[in-house]
């Protein structure tokens, strides 16, 4: 099966304007590219304007839609408001906010400085809050009939995880905000959902998280029951569906796309998959002999 195939029809997002934070590279870039291919106008944001412009020019190729590069540090509410004004001035309105900007450290927590911890909280939780609040206020004040917020979280938002405590803390807050606003803002026509991706390796992020030969020592595919990592198009397909009108009745959900990874880690006896067939035969005979 070709997991890189595109799922939705070509006009599925025609007429929509979508803002993607952290859209200059990695998964944000992959999702933005697919949104453009489906007819949406897209604004990508991050702090690096030159990188954004390069990405925008690259992913616009072959589409009839426009990708707008807007510099914005989501940690600062005034910059988010200015970014929103720029997008509205360019496209006339905004239909979708995709909160994808993130940061992470893999480290024993006691080795982190207070500032390092704050950096992750500020980007992930505060940045998502800033964008969500600014866009939500805009939609409510302008009496826009429908809008969508899609947040990128992680499976450890609900399980927690050692060695990524700042990220787990921040993502848990984003997940709670997703579910809370799904109820509170539904009366304004605003849907709020989240995606929890498993391993979808990107060069920049994974090089920072697993430098040197750590990528070889920690083969992420081995943690996944399907024995592979995700293809970027698979995530883009899901994101496109969740921001499209085809998902109009989905609200307040977090959809996991990880090949079963987190469930494998959660099951108390899942490690028994390492038991060879010969040992299972021996255990079965022992049980039968006891019954006898």
PATORLO-248450 format. One record per residue (C-alpha): x, y, z; residue number from 1; residue in one letter. Coordinates in Angstrom, 2 decimals, decimal comma. Layout:
<filos>
FILO; px; py; pz; nr; rest
FILO; X; Y; Z; NUM; a
...
</filos>
This chain:
<filos>
FILO; px; py; pz; nr; rest
FILO; 0,00; 0,00; 0,00; 1; x
FILO; 1,28; 3,46; -0,87; 2; x
FILO; 0,93; 5,61; 2,25; 3; x
FILO; 2,03; 8,71; 0,33; 4; x
FILO; -1,19; 8,79; -1,72; 5; x
FILO; -3,42; 11,82; -1,26; 6; x
FILO; -6,82; 11,15; 0,28; 7; x
FILO; -9,27; 13,98; -0,44; 8; x
FILO; -10,62; 15,33; -3,71; 9; x
FILO; -8,75; 18,26; -5,21; 10; x
FILO; -11,28; 20,96; -4,25; 11; x
FILO; -11,82; 19,75; -0,69; 12; x
FILO; -10,42; 22,94; 0,86; 13; x
FILO; -11,24; 25,41; -1,91; 14; x
FILO; -12,16; 28,84; -0,55; 15; x
FILO; -10,62; 28,24; 2,88; 16; x
FILO; -7,81; 30,23; 4,43; 17; x
FILO; -5,61; 28,27; 6,83; 18; x
FILO; -2,92; 29,57; 9,18; 19; x
FILO; -0,22; 27,05; 10,14; 20; x
FILO; 2,16; 27,96; 12,94; 21; x
FILO; 5,57; 26,35; 12,63; 22; x
FILO; 4,80; 25,91; 8,95; 23; x
FILO; 8,27; 26,48; 7,56; 24; x
FILO; 9,56; 22,93; 7,85; 25; x
FILO; 8,81; 19,36; 8,85; 26; x
FILO; 5,25; 18,30; 9,46; 27; x
FILO; 3,97; 21,87; 9,28; 28; x
FILO; 5,41; 22,16; 5,78; 29; x
FILO; 3,93; 18,81; 4,72; 30; x
FILO; 0,46; 19,74; 5,95; 31; x
FILO; 0,63; 23,22; 4,40; 32; x
FILO; 1,64; 21,77; 1,03; 33; x
FILO; -1,33; 19,41; 0,99; 34; x
FILO; -3,74; 22,18; 2,02; 35; x
FILO; -2,55; 24,20; -0,97; 36; x
FILO; -2,99; 21,22; -3,29; 37; x
FILO; -6,59; 20,93; -2,06; 38; x
FILO; -7,32; 24,55; -2,99; 39; x
FILO; -6,82; 26,40; 0,30; 40; x
FILO; -4,94; 29,65; 0,74; 41; x
FILO; -2,33; 29,11; 3,43; 42; x
FILO; -0,33; 31,41; 5,70; 43; x
FILO; 2,72; 29,85; 7,34; 44; x
FILO; 4,35; 31,46; 10,36; 45; x
FILO; 7,50; 31,13; 12,43; 46; x
FILO; 10,28; 33,44; 13,58; 47; x
FILO; 12,50; 32,83; 10,52; 48; x
FILO; 11,01; 34,88; 7,68; 49; x
FILO; 13,63; 33,93; 5,08; 50; x
FILO; 13,04; 30,23; 5,70; 51; x
FILO; 9,28; 30,82; 5,46; 52; x
FILO; 9,63; 32,61; 2,12; 53; x
FILO; 11,69; 29,75; 0,70; 54; x
FILO; 9,15; 27,20; 1,89; 55; x
FILO; 6,20; 29,25; 0,59; 56; x
FILO; 7,72; 29,51; -2,89; 57; x
FILO; 8,51; 25,79; -2,93; 58; x
FILO; 5,11; 24,46; -1,85; 59; x
FILO; 3,15; 26,90; -4,04; 60; x
FILO; 4,58; 25,30; -7,19; 61; x
FILO; 1,98; 23,42; -9,16; 62; x
FILO; -0,99; 24,83; -7,25; 63; x
FILO; -3,45; 27,63; -7,93; 64; x
FILO; -3,47; 28,71; -4,30; 65; x
FILO; -1,30; 31,23; -2,47; 66; x
FILO; 1,05; 30,64; 0,45; 67; x
FILO; 1,78; 33,72; 2,53; 68; x
FILO; 4,89; 33,85; 4,72; 69; x
FILO; 4,40; 35,87; 7,92; 70; x
FILO; 7,04; 36,21; 10,62; 71; x
FILO; 5,59; 35,69; 14,09; 72; x
FILO; 6,89; 34,59; 17,47; 73; x
FILO; 3,83; 32,93; 18,98; 74; x
FILO; 5,15; 33,54; 22,48; 75; x
FILO; 4,16; 37,20; 22,12; 76; x
FILO; 0,47; 38,02; 21,89; 77; x
FILO; 1,01; 41,34; 20,11; 78; x
FILO; 2,91; 39,57; 17,32; 79; x
FILO; 0,09; 37,04; 16,98; 80; x
FILO; -2,46; 39,84; 16,66; 81; x
FILO; -0,33; 41,53; 14,02; 82; x
FILO; 0,07; 38,24; 12,13; 83; x
FILO; -3,68; 37,73; 12,15; 84; x
FILO; -4,25; 41,25; 10,82; 85; x
FILO; -1,75; 40,60; 8,01; 86; x
FILO; -3,48; 37,37; 6,98; 87; x
FILO; -6,95; 38,93; 7,05; 88; x
FILO; -5,71; 41,89; 5,00; 89; x
FILO; -4,28; 39,49; 2,40; 90; x
FILO; -7,09; 36,94; 2,16; 91; x
FILO; -10,13; 38,70; 3,63; 92; x
FILO; -10,78; 36,13; 6,31; 93; x
FILO; -9,35; 33,12; 8,18; 94; x
FILO; -11,17; 29,81; 8,48; 95; x
FILO; -8,66; 27,53; 10,20; 96; x
FILO; -5,94; 27,84; 12,82; 97; x
FILO; -3,48; 24,95; 12,99; 98; x
FILO; -1,36; 25,22; 16,13; 99; x
FILO; 1,74; 23,27; 15,14; 100; x
FILO; 4,63; 25,37; 16,52; 101; x
FILO; 6,55; 23,40; 19,13; 102; x
FILO; 9,86; 22,82; 20,83; 103; x
FILO; 11,31; 20,02; 22,93; 104; x
FILO; 14,32; 18,84; 24,91; 105; x
FILO; 15,20; 15,25; 25,72; 106; x
FILO; 16,91; 15,57; 29,07; 107; x
FILO; 16,72; 14,48; 32,69; 108; x
FILO; 14,52; 17,14; 34,23; 109; x
FILO; 17,04; 17,99; 36,95; 110; x
FILO; 19,52; 19,00; 34,23; 111; x
FILO; 17,17; 21,61; 32,78; 112; x
FILO; 17,41; 25,23; 33,79; 113; x
FILO; 14,26; 27,09; 34,72; 114; x
FILO; 14,66; 29,09; 31,52; 115; x
FILO; 14,86; 25,94; 29,38; 116; x
FILO; 11,66; 24,63; 30,96; 117; x
FILO; 9,97; 27,98; 30,39; 118; x
FILO; 11,04; 28,05; 26,74; 119; x
FILO; 9,03; 24,91; 25,95; 120; x
FILO; 6,02; 26,01; 28,00; 121; x
FILO; 6,07; 29,41; 26,27; 122; x
FILO; 6,21; 28,02; 22,73; 123; x
FILO; 3,83; 25,08; 23,11; 124; x
FILO; 1,27; 26,11; 25,71; 125; x
FILO; 1,49; 29,88; 25,80; 126; x
FILO; 1,95; 30,09; 22,02; 127; x
FILO; -1,10; 27,91; 21,40; 128; x
FILO; -3,06; 29,96; 23,91; 129; x
FILO; -2,02; 33,23; 22,27; 130; x
FILO; -3,07; 32,10; 18,80; 131; x
FILO; -6,26; 30,43; 19,97; 132; x
FILO; -7,36; 33,47; 21,97; 133; x
FILO; -6,54; 36,00; 19,24; 134; x
FILO; -8,22; 33,99; 16,49; 135; x
FILO; -11,17; 33,02; 18,67; 136; x
FILO; -11,85; 36,63; 19,62; 137; x
FILO; -11,63; 37,63; 15,96; 138; x
FILO; -14,10; 34,97; 14,86; 139; x
FILO; -16,55; 35,73; 17,64; 140; x
FILO; -16,39; 39,51; 17,18; 141; x
FILO; -16,80; 39,22; 13,40; 142; x
FILO; -19,67; 36,74; 13,83; 143; x
FILO; -18,04; 34,32; 11,42; 144; x
FILO; -20,38; 31,37; 10,97; 145; x
FILO; -17,82; 28,59; 11,16; 146; x
FILO; -14,15; 28,17; 12,02; 147; x
FILO; -11,82; 25,38; 13,06; 148; x
FILO; -8,93; 25,05; 15,50; 149; x
FILO; -6,64; 22,04; 15,07; 150; x
FILO; -3,90; 21,46; 17,64; 151; x
FILO; -0,94; 19,11; 17,31; 152; x
FILO; -0,37; 17,33; 20,63; 153; x
FILO; 1,31; 14,03; 21,59; 154; x
FILO; 0,20; 10,74; 23,12; 155; x
FILO; 2,17; 11,56; 26,25; 156; x
FILO; -0,18; 14,51; 26,74; 157; x
FILO; -2,35; 12,02; 28,65; 158; x
FILO; 0,19; 9,40; 29,75; 159; x
FILO; 3,03; 11,75; 30,67; 160; x
FILO; 6,62; 10,81; 29,80; 161; x
FILO; 9,95; 10,90; 31,54; 162; x
FILO; 12,77; 12,97; 30,00; 163; x
FILO; 10,40; 15,29; 28,10; 164; x
FILO; 8,61; 16,75; 31,12; 165; x
FILO; 8,29; 20,35; 29,83; 166; x
FILO; 6,76; 19,13; 26,57; 167; x
FILO; 4,45; 16,67; 28,33; 168; x
FILO; 3,30; 19,40; 30,69; 169; x
FILO; 2,65; 21,87; 27,88; 170; x
FILO; 0,94; 19,37; 25,56; 171; x
FILO; -1,34; 18,23; 28,38; 172; x
FILO; -2,45; 21,84; 28,78; 173; x
FILO; -3,10; 22,15; 25,03; 174; x
FILO; -5,19; 18,98; 25,08; 175; x
FILO; -7,26; 20,29; 28,00; 176; x
FILO; -7,78; 23,58; 26,18; 177; x
FILO; -8,84; 21,71; 23,03; 178; x
FILO; -11,56; 19,77; 24,83; 179; x
FILO; -12,68; 22,71; 26,95; 180; x
FILO; -13,13; 25,14; 24,06; 181; x
FILO; -14,83; 22,48; 21,94; 182; x
FILO; -17,74; 22,82; 24,34; 183; x
FILO; -17,52; 26,52; 25,19; 184; x
FILO; -17,06; 27,88; 21,67; 185; x
FILO; -19,28; 25,46; 19,74; 186; x
FILO; -22,12; 27,96; 20,04; 187; x
FILO; -20,04; 30,33; 17,91; 188; x
FILO; -19,54; 27,72; 15,20; 189; x
FILO; -15,94; 27,08; 16,24; 190; x
FILO; -14,79; 23,45; 16,27; 191; x
FILO; -11,71; 22,42; 18,24; 192; x
FILO; -9,85; 19,14; 17,69; 193; x
FILO; -6,35; 17,72; 18,06; 194; x
FILO; -4,03; 15,18; 16,46; 195; x
FILO; -1,56; 13,13; 18,50; 196; x
FILO; 1,12; 11,88; 16,09; 197; x
FILO; 3,50; 9,06; 16,85; 198; x
FILO; 6,91; 8,80; 15,16; 199; x
FILO; 6,95; 10,91; 11,99; 200; x
FILO; 10,68; 11,61; 11,66; 201; x
FILO; 11,74; 15,00; 10,33; 202; x
FILO; 15,39; 15,84; 9,84; 203; x
FILO; 15,49; 19,02; 11,91; 204; x
FILO; 13,45; 17,87; 14,90; 205; x
FILO; 14,85; 14,36; 15,13; 206; x
FILO; 18,45; 15,51; 14,71; 207; x
FILO; 17,96; 17,79; 17,71; 208; x
FILO; 16,18; 15,19; 19,81; 209; x
FILO; 18,38; 12,22; 18,88; 210; x
FILO; 21,80; 13,58; 17,87; 211; x
FILO; 24,74; 11,55; 16,65; 212; x
FILO; 24,22; 7,78; 16,51; 213; x
FILO; 21,28; 7,82; 18,93; 214; x
FILO; 18,86; 7,52; 15,99; 215; x
FILO; 20,36; 4,11; 15,21; 216; x
FILO; 20,39; 2,96; 18,83; 217; x
FILO; 16,75; 3,99; 19,36; 218; x
FILO; 14,99; 2,54; 16,32; 219; x
FILO; 11,56; 4,13; 16,67; 220; x
FILO; 9,94; 1,65; 14,27; 221; x
FILO; 10,63; -1,15; 16,77; 222; x
FILO; 8,34; 0,56; 19,29; 223; x
FILO; 5,42; 0,52; 16,86; 224; x
FILO; 3,25; -2,61; 16,47; 225; x
FILO; 3,01; -1,90; 12,72; 226; x
FILO; 6,83; -1,97; 12,62; 227; x
FILO; 7,25; 1,30; 10,75; 228; x
FILO; 7,23; 5,06; 11,28; 229; x
FILO; 4,61; 7,34; 9,75; 230; x
FILO; 4,71; 8,91; 6,32; 231; x
FILO; 4,18; 12,68; 6,31; 232; x
FILO; 1,35; 12,38; 3,81; 233; x
FILO; -0,57; 10,17; 6,24; 234; x
FILO; -0,57; 12,97; 8,79; 235; x
FILO; -1,39; 15,55; 6,12; 236; x
FILO; -4,37; 13,44; 5,01; 237; x
FILO; -5,75; 13,36; 8,55; 238; x
FILO; -5,17; 17,06; 9,14; 239; x
FILO; -6,83; 17,98; 5,85; 240; x
FILO; -9,88; 15,91; 6,74; 241; x
FILO; -10,17; 17,48; 10,19; 242; x
FILO; -10,05; 21,04; 8,83; 243; x
FILO; -12,43; 20,25; 5,97; 244; x
FILO; -16,21; 20,45; 6,00; 245; x
FILO; -16,33; 16,65; 5,75; 246; x
FILO; -15,51; 16,52; 9,48; 247; x
FILO; -18,14; 19,09; 10,50; 248; x
FILO; -19,56; 16,82; 13,23; 249; x
FILO; -16,21; 16,08; 14,88; 250; x
FILO; -15,59; 18,37; 17,83; 251; x
FILO; -13,47; 18,00; 20,95; 252; x
FILO; -11,63; 14,91; 19,76; 253; x
FILO; -7,96; 13,97; 19,83; 254; x
FILO; -7,13; 11,48; 17,10; 255; x
FILO; -4,05; 9,35; 17,57; 256; x
FILO; -2,01; 8,38; 14,51; 257; x
FILO; 0,90; 6,31; 15,81; 258; x
FILO; 0,54; 2,74; 14,54; 259; x
FILO; -0,43; 1,61; 18,05; 260; x
FILO; 2,79; 2,84; 19,69; 261; x
FILO; 1,35; 4,28; 22,90; 262; x
FILO; -0,92; 1,29; 23,46; 263; x
FILO; 2,05; -1,04; 23,15; 264; x
FILO; 3,77; 0,85; 25,93; 265; x
FILO; 0,64; 1,01; 28,08; 266; x
FILO; -0,26; -2,69; 28,19; 267; x
FILO; 1,12; -4,40; 31,29; 268; x
FILO; 2,00; -7,64; 29,50; 269; x
FILO; 2,86; -6,29; 26,05; 270; x
FILO; 6,53; -7,10; 26,55; 271; x
FILO; 5,58; -10,78; 26,30; 272; x
FILO; 5,80; -10,41; 22,54; 273; x
FILO; 9,49; -11,19; 23,05; 274; x
FILO; 8,64; -14,71; 24,26; 275; x
FILO; 9,55; -17,24; 21,51; 276; x
FILO; 7,11; -19,86; 20,23; 277; x
FILO; 9,08; -22,67; 21,84; 278; x
FILO; 8,67; -21,13; 25,27; 279; x
FILO; 4,92; -20,63; 24,71; 280; x
FILO; 4,74; -24,35; 23,85; 281; x
FILO; 6,53; -25,19; 27,09; 282; x
FILO; 4,26; -22,93; 29,14; 283; x
FILO; 1,19; -24,46; 27,52; 284; x
FILO; 2,38; -27,95; 28,44; 285; x
FILO; 3,03; -26,86; 32,03; 286; x
FILO; -0,51; -25,48; 32,31; 287; x
FILO; -1,98; -28,70; 30,84; 288; x
FILO; 0,04; -30,87; 33,22; 289; x
FILO; -1,21; -28,89; 36,22; 290; x
FILO; -4,79; -29,33; 35,06; 291; x
FILO; -4,16; -33,05; 34,76; 292; x
</filos>
